[in-house]
Amino acid sequence: MNLNAVQEIEHAIDALTPDQREELYVWLDEHYLQTGDMQLKAAIDAGRFDDRITRALADHKAGRTEPL
């Protein structure tokens, strides 16, 4: 996508009514943001975070963590 296309999209979004903008946000959430959620779930299911989780739990058990 070239810069002109991005600028065209920006201008089109700026021209939307609040209701149309809300509809766009819902559509983006359904089509794009949930894709990231599915990728994260797949990574978790594949064990890609197991090492980090194990280290974090060990640090917490050893008292090397602080409340947020």
Sequence and secondary structure as in RCSB ss.txt:
>XXXX:A:sequence
MNLNAVQEIEHAIDALTPDQREELYVWLDEHYLQTGDMQLKAAIDAGRFDDRITRALADHKAGRTEPL
>XXXX:A:secstr
  HHHHHHHHHHHHTS HHHHHHHHHHHIIIIIHHHHHHHHHHHHTTTTHHHHHHHHHHHHTT     
